[in-house]
Amino acid sequence: MRWNWQQPDWPEFRWNDRTLAKAEAAFLRGVGVLVGSAKHLDDDTRQQLLVDAMSVEALTTSEIEGEMLNRASVQSSIQRQLGLLSDRRKVQPAEQGISELMVTLYRGVDEVLTEDHLFSWHRMIVAGRGDLRDVGRYRTSDEPMQVVSGASYAPKVHFEAPPSNRVRKEMAGFVEWFNRTAPGTDSALPALTRAGVAHLYFESIHPFEDGNGRIGRAIAEKALVQGFGQPVIVALARSILAHHGDYYRSLEEANKTNDVTRWLRWFSAIALEAQYRTFAQIDFVIHKTKMLDSLKGRINARQEKVLLRMFREGPEGFEGGMSAKKYSTIAETPPATTTRDLAGLVEAGALVRSGELKHTRYVLNIPQSNIPAITIDEAGRVYHAISEEAKTASESE
């Protein structure tokens, strides 16, 4: 088998513009709504949204790689780096590093991409690692860089990247291409197309000893947001995590050809879904602010602590709902106090109760956002699937 980088047309990726036209148009419409919505938020709400969005992306891009980080520590680190009030808790190197990457990406979204940026990002995300030889530089090992699965005695090779002695040349070409296709240039590409190709191009080279996935998704995020007119965090990693099996299968398939139309259809659908997640995050933060304002002076410190813990989970909701047992653990209360506190939150309109006895659960009393699963067919028609009901997006034009 010959991988994409071994083929004579590498890296001249090709795709069908017409197949992606409707998705690109839908994305641009969403950008307008997103930027408009953000402009109408007050400063405190905008800061809260920014911290929440960055935290979710930091956590989920790490989770895709099997690394589970502490949510509160990541959030505290991001707040500190943005100059906001934080609890000053001790943060582990991995949490500090991915938080630095999120903040750096946000602040420098309009900057041209350089190899120094990539080396700096790599140092951030492998902070605290003592098992890597090449930190803050491209890989140098003579061993093949392979993505494998299965038993060690019979591994399945899903992809093999170019040898280390080709990486510097390949990456020089990638960086030049990325900057040449940015908004405002003569060779500018539409946002979804550029982000999708950039992610695949980078992952095909796999230039670092480790951390390629997180850096590749950061590059795709940068490409999506460039041209917005203002920095915005798009929930790309969160959407990829929701479809991580398809993500790896789609990448594996795309690594075998330089016709990337099918890959771009898949990636564009994920990016559109990420827009919906970002809309949901904005609505969620607005409802959170309104609820907490309305409850001032009406709930005790224990109840506020539990509500804030539930809100920390974001639009996806507190897993399994809040139970009396969970409340007691978070608020450190005995059963009788827990029962009174939960009843008080229901009466105040903060929580909604369902179920009985040991199956009783409580959820936040805010509108739930439906995140559609989006697909793009071979004709370029964009479909939303909500509640088992497929609907054609934007009349599919």
C-alpha positions as CSV (number, residue, x, y, z in Angstrom):
1,M,0.0,0.0,0.0
2,R,1.2,3.5,-0.8
3,W,0.2,6.3,1.6
4,N,-0.9,9.7,0.4
5,W,2.6,11.2,0.9
6,Q,4.1,8.4,-1.2
7,Q,2.0,9.2,-4.2
8,P,3.2,11.3,-7.2
9,D,0.6,14.1,-6.7
10,W,1.4,14.7,-3.0
11,P,0.7,17.2,-1.5
12,E,-1.5,18.5,-4.3
13,F,-4.8,17.7,-2.6
14,R,-7.9,17.9,-4.8
15,W,-11.6,18.1,-4.0
16,N,-15.0,18.9,-5.5
17,D,-15.8,22.5,-4.7
18,R,-19.4,22.1,-5.6
19,T,-19.9,19.2,-3.2
20,L,-18.8,21.6,-0.4
21,A,-20.5,24.8,-1.5
22,K,-23.7,24.4,0.6
23,A,-21.7,23.5,3.7
24,E,-19.4,26.5,3.3
25,A,-22.4,28.8,2.9
26,A,-24.1,27.3,5.9
27,F,-20.9,27.8,7.9
28,L,-20.6,31.5,6.9
29,R,-24.2,32.1,7.9
30,G,-23.5,30.5,11.3
31,V,-20.4,32.7,11.7
32,G,-22.6,35.8,11.3
33,V,-25.0,34.6,14.0
34,L,-22.1,33.6,16.3
35,V,-20.2,36.9,16.1
36,G,-23.5,38.8,16.4
37,S,-24.5,36.8,19.5
38,A,-21.1,37.3,21.1
39,K,-21.3,41.1,20.6
40,H,-24.5,41.4,22.6
41,L,-23.1,39.8,25.7
42,D,-21.9,41.9,28.6
43,D,-18.2,41.8,29.6
44,D,-18.7,39.4,32.5
45,T,-20.8,37.0,30.5
46,R,-18.4,37.1,27.6
47,Q,-15.5,36.3,29.9
48,Q,-17.4,33.4,31.4
49,L,-18.3,32.1,28.0
50,L,-14.6,32.3,26.9
51,V,-13.3,30.5,30.0
52,D,-16.0,27.8,29.7
53,A,-15.4,27.3,26.0
54,M,-11.6,27.1,26.3
55,S,-11.9,24.7,29.2
56,V,-14.2,22.3,27.3
57,E,-11.9,22.3,24.3
58,A,-8.8,21.7,26.4
59,L,-10.5,18.8,28.2
60,T,-11.9,17.2,25.1
61,T,-8.9,17.5,22.8
62,S,-7.0,15.7,25.6
63,E,-9.7,13.1,26.1
64,I,-9.6,12.2,22.4
65,E,-6.0,11.1,23.1
66,G,-7.1,9.2,26.2
67,E,-5.8,11.8,28.6
68,M,-8.3,12.7,31.3
69,L,-7.6,16.1,33.0
70,N,-9.2,17.8,36.0
71,R,-11.8,20.2,34.8
72,A,-11.5,22.6,37.8
73,S,-7.7,22.8,37.4
74,V,-7.9,23.5,33.7
75,Q,-10.5,26.2,34.3
76,S,-8.4,27.8,37.1
77,S,-5.3,27.8,34.9
78,I,-7.1,29.5,32.0
79,Q,-8.6,32.1,34.3
80,R,-5.2,32.9,35.7
81,Q,-3.6,33.2,32.3
82,L,-6.4,35.6,31.1
83,G,-5.8,37.7,34.2
84,L,-9.2,36.8,35.7
85,L,-9.9,35.9,39.3
86,S,-9.1,32.2,40.0
87,D,-8.9,30.0,43.0
88,R,-5.1,29.7,42.6
89,R,-5.1,26.0,43.0
90,K,-2.1,23.9,42.2
91,V,-2.2,22.8,38.5
92,Q,-0.4,19.8,37.1
93,P,1.9,20.3,34.1
94,A,-0.4,18.6,31.6
95,E,-3.4,20.8,32.6
96,Q,-1.2,23.9,32.6
97,G,0.2,23.1,29.2
98,I,-3.1,22.5,27.4
99,S,-4.5,25.6,29.0
100,E,-1.6,27.6,27.7
101,L,-2.2,26.3,24.3
102,M,-5.9,27.3,24.4
103,V,-5.1,30.9,25.5
104,T,-2.2,31.2,23.1
105,L,-4.4,30.1,20.2
106,Y,-7.2,32.5,21.2
107,R,-4.8,35.5,21.5
108,G,-2.9,34.8,18.3
109,V,-5.6,33.5,16.0
110,D,-4.8,36.2,13.3
111,E,-1.0,35.7,13.4
112,V,0.7,33.8,10.6
113,L,1.7,30.3,11.5
114,T,5.4,29.6,12.0
115,E,7.5,26.6,13.0
116,D,8.4,28.4,16.2
117,H,4.7,28.6,17.1
118,L,4.4,24.8,16.5
119,F,7.5,24.1,18.6
120,S,6.1,26.3,21.4
121,W,2.7,24.5,21.3
122,H,4.5,21.2,21.4
123,R,6.4,22.2,24.6
124,M,3.1,23.2,26.1
125,I,1.2,20.0,25.5
126,V,4.0,17.6,26.6
127,A,4.9,19.6,29.7
128,G,6.0,17.3,32.5
129,R,6.7,14.4,30.2
130,G,10.0,12.7,30.8
131,D,9.6,9.9,28.2
132,L,10.1,11.9,25.0
133,R,13.4,12.5,23.3
134,D,12.2,15.3,21.0
135,V,10.5,18.1,22.8
136,G,9.8,21.4,21.0
137,R,11.3,20.1,17.8
138,Y,10.4,17.7,15.0
139,R,10.9,14.0,15.6
140,T,14.4,12.6,14.8
141,S,14.0,8.9,15.4
142,D,15.0,6.5,12.7
143,E,12.1,4.2,13.7
144,P,9.0,4.4,11.5
145,M,6.2,6.8,12.8
146,Q,3.2,4.5,12.7
147,V,-0.4,4.6,14.0
148,V,-1.0,1.0,15.1
149,S,-3.6,-1.1,17.0
150,G,-3.9,-4.8,18.0
151,A,-1.5,-7.1,19.8
152,S,2.2,-6.4,19.6
153,Y,2.9,-9.7,17.8
154,A,0.3,-8.9,15.1
155,P,-0.1,-5.2,14.9
156,K,-2.4,-3.5,12.4
157,V,-0.8,-0.5,10.8
158,H,-3.5,2.2,10.2
159,F,-1.0,4.8,8.9
160,E,2.7,5.3,8.5
161,A,4.1,8.9,8.3
162,P,7.0,10.1,6.2
163,P,10.5,9.3,7.7
164,S,12.0,11.8,10.1
165,N,14.6,12.9,7.5
166,R,11.7,14.3,5.3
167,V,9.8,16.0,8.1
168,R,11.5,19.4,8.0
169,K,11.0,19.8,4.3
170,E,7.4,18.6,4.4
171,M,6.6,21.0,7.3
172,A,8.2,23.9,5.5
173,G,5.8,23.2,2.7
174,F,2.8,22.8,5.1
175,V,3.5,26.1,6.9
176,E,3.9,28.0,3.5
177,W,0.6,26.5,2.3
178,F,-1.3,27.3,5.5
179,N,-0.3,31.0,5.3
180,R,-0.7,31.3,1.6
181,T,-4.3,30.1,1.8
182,A,-5.3,32.3,4.7
183,P,-8.2,34.9,4.4
184,G,-7.2,38.0,2.5
185,T,-4.5,36.3,0.4
186,D,-4.7,35.6,-3.4
187,S,-5.0,31.9,-2.8
188,A,-7.5,32.1,0.1
189,L,-9.6,29.0,0.6
190,P,-13.1,28.8,2.2
191,A,-13.0,28.2,5.9
192,L,-14.2,24.6,6.1
193,T,-12.1,23.5,3.1
194,R,-8.9,25.1,4.5
195,A,-9.4,23.8,8.0
196,G,-10.1,20.3,6.8
197,V,-7.2,20.1,4.4
198,A,-4.9,21.7,7.0
199,H,-5.8,19.1,9.6
200,L,-5.3,16.2,7.3
201,Y,-2.1,17.6,5.8
202,F,-0.5,18.1,9.2
203,E,-1.6,14.7,10.5
204,S,-0.3,13.0,7.3
205,I,3.2,14.4,8.1
206,H,2.9,13.6,11.8
207,P,5.9,15.7,12.6
208,F,6.2,15.3,16.3
209,E,7.2,12.4,18.5
210,D,3.8,12.8,20.3
211,G,1.0,15.4,20.5
212,N,0.2,15.5,16.8
213,G,-3.5,15.1,17.3
214,R,-3.9,18.0,19.7
215,I,-1.7,20.3,17.6
216,G,-3.5,19.2,14.4
217,R,-6.9,20.1,16.0
218,A,-5.5,23.4,17.2
219,I,-4.4,24.2,13.6
220,A,-7.9,23.3,12.3
221,E,-9.4,25.6,15.0
222,K,-7.1,28.4,14.0
223,A,-8.1,28.0,10.3
224,L,-11.8,28.0,11.1
225,V,-11.7,31.1,13.3
226,Q,-9.3,33.2,11.1
227,G,-11.5,35.7,9.2
228,F,-14.2,35.8,11.9
229,G,-13.2,39.4,12.6
230,Q,-12.8,38.6,16.3
231,P,-11.5,35.6,18.3
232,V,-14.1,32.9,19.0
233,I,-13.7,29.4,20.4
234,V,-15.5,26.9,18.2
235,A,-16.3,23.5,19.9
236,L,-14.4,21.5,17.3
237,A,-12.7,19.0,19.7
238,R,-16.0,18.5,21.5
239,S,-17.7,17.5,18.3
240,I,-14.8,15.3,17.2
241,L,-15.0,13.5,20.6
242,A,-18.7,12.8,20.1
243,H,-17.7,11.0,16.9
244,H,-14.2,9.9,17.7
245,G,-14.6,6.4,16.1
246,D,-15.6,7.9,12.8
247,Y,-12.9,10.5,13.2
248,Y,-10.1,7.9,13.2
249,R,-11.7,5.9,10.5
250,S,-12.1,8.9,8.2
251,L,-8.5,10.0,8.8
252,E,-7.3,6.5,8.0
253,E,-9.2,6.4,4.8
254,A,-8.1,9.9,3.8
255,N,-4.4,8.9,4.4
256,K,-4.6,6.7,1.3
257,T,-5.5,9.2,-1.4
258,N,-5.0,12.9,-2.2
259,D,-8.6,13.3,-3.4
260,V,-9.9,14.6,-0.1
261,T,-13.5,15.3,-1.1
262,R,-14.9,12.5,1.1
263,W,-12.8,13.6,4.1
264,L,-13.8,17.2,3.6
265,R,-17.5,16.2,3.6
266,W,-17.0,14.5,6.9
267,F,-14.9,17.2,8.5
268,S,-17.3,19.9,7.3
269,A,-20.3,18.2,8.9
270,I,-18.3,18.0,12.2
271,A,-17.4,21.7,12.0
272,L,-21.1,22.6,11.4
273,E,-22.0,20.6,14.4
274,A,-19.3,22.4,16.4
275,Q,-21.1,25.7,15.5
276,Y,-24.3,24.4,17.0
277,R,-22.4,23.4,20.1
278,T,-21.0,26.9,20.3
279,F,-24.5,28.4,19.9
280,A,-25.7,26.1,22.7
281,Q,-22.8,27.2,24.9
282,I,-23.7,30.9,24.5
283,D,-27.4,30.2,25.3
284,F,-26.3,28.1,28.3
285,V,-24.1,30.9,29.8
286,I,-26.9,33.4,29.3
287,H,-29.4,31.2,31.1
288,K,-26.8,30.5,33.9
289,T,-26.2,34.2,34.4
290,K,-29.9,35.0,34.6
291,M,-30.7,32.1,37.0
292,L,-27.9,32.9,39.4
293,D,-28.9,36.6,39.4
294,S,-32.5,35.7,40.1
295,L,-31.4,33.4,43.0
296,K,-29.3,36.0,44.9
297,G,-30.3,36.1,48.5
298,R,-32.7,33.2,48.0
299,I,-30.4,30.2,48.4
300,N,-27.7,29.3,50.9
301,A,-24.0,28.7,50.2
302,R,-24.4,25.0,50.0
303,Q,-27.1,25.2,47.3
304,E,-25.0,27.7,45.3
305,K,-22.0,25.4,45.5
306,V,-24.0,22.5,44.0
307,L,-25.6,24.7,41.3
308,L,-22.2,26.0,40.2
309,R,-20.9,22.4,40.1
310,M,-23.8,21.4,37.9
311,F,-23.3,24.4,35.6
312,R,-19.6,23.5,35.2
313,E,-20.7,20.5,33.1
314,G,-22.0,22.8,30.4
315,P,-24.9,22.3,28.0
316,E,-24.4,18.5,28.0
317,G,-25.7,18.5,31.6
318,F,-24.6,16.8,34.8
319,E,-24.1,13.1,33.9
320,G,-26.9,11.0,35.3
321,G,-28.6,14.1,36.8
322,M,-28.2,15.3,40.4
323,S,-29.1,12.8,43.1
324,A,-29.4,13.2,46.9
325,K,-26.3,11.1,47.3
326,K,-24.3,13.3,44.9
327,Y,-25.6,16.5,46.6
328,S,-24.5,15.2,50.0
329,T,-21.0,14.5,48.6
330,I,-20.6,17.9,47.0
331,A,-22.2,20.0,49.7
332,E,-21.0,17.7,52.6
333,T,-24.4,17.6,54.2
334,P,-26.4,15.0,56.1
335,P,-29.5,13.4,54.5
336,A,-32.0,15.7,56.2
337,T,-30.2,18.8,55.1
338,T,-29.8,17.5,51.6
339,T,-33.6,16.8,51.4
340,R,-34.4,20.4,52.5
341,D,-31.8,22.0,50.2
342,L,-33.0,20.1,47.1
343,A,-36.6,20.8,47.9
344,G,-35.7,24.5,48.2
345,L,-33.9,24.6,44.9
346,V,-37.0,23.0,43.2
347,E,-39.3,25.6,44.9
348,A,-37.0,28.4,43.8
349,G,-37.2,27.2,40.2
350,A,-33.5,26.3,39.9
351,L,-34.0,22.5,39.5
352,V,-36.6,20.2,38.1
353,R,-37.3,16.9,39.8
354,S,-38.1,13.6,38.2
355,G,-38.5,10.0,39.4
356,E,-39.2,8.7,42.9
357,L,-37.3,7.3,45.9
358,K,-33.8,6.2,45.0
359,H,-34.5,7.0,41.3
360,T,-35.2,10.7,42.0
361,R,-33.0,13.0,39.9
362,Y,-32.7,16.7,39.5
363,V,-31.7,18.7,36.5
364,L,-31.1,22.4,35.9
365,N,-34.3,24.3,35.0
366,I,-33.1,25.8,31.7
367,P,-34.0,25.0,28.1
368,Q,-32.2,22.1,26.6
369,S,-30.3,22.6,23.4
370,N,-30.6,19.9,20.7
371,I,-27.2,19.3,19.0
372,P,-28.0,17.9,15.6
373,A,-25.9,15.1,14.0
374,I,-25.0,16.6,10.6
375,T,-24.2,14.7,7.4
376,I,-23.3,15.9,3.9
377,D,-24.2,13.6,1.0
378,E,-22.3,13.2,-2.2
379,A,-24.4,15.9,-3.9
380,G,-23.4,18.3,-1.2
381,R,-26.8,18.4,0.5
382,V,-26.6,19.1,4.3
383,Y,-28.8,17.2,6.6
384,H,-29.6,17.7,10.3
385,A,-30.7,14.7,12.4
386,I,-32.6,15.7,15.5
387,S,-34.6,13.3,17.7
388,E,-34.4,10.6,15.1
389,E,-35.9,12.9,12.5
390,A,-33.7,13.8,9.5
391,K,-34.3,17.3,8.3
392,T,-32.7,19.0,5.3
393,A,-30.7,22.0,6.5
394,S,-31.5,25.4,4.9
395,E,-33.9,23.8,2.5
396,S,-30.7,22.1,1.1
397,E,-30.9,24.7,-1.6
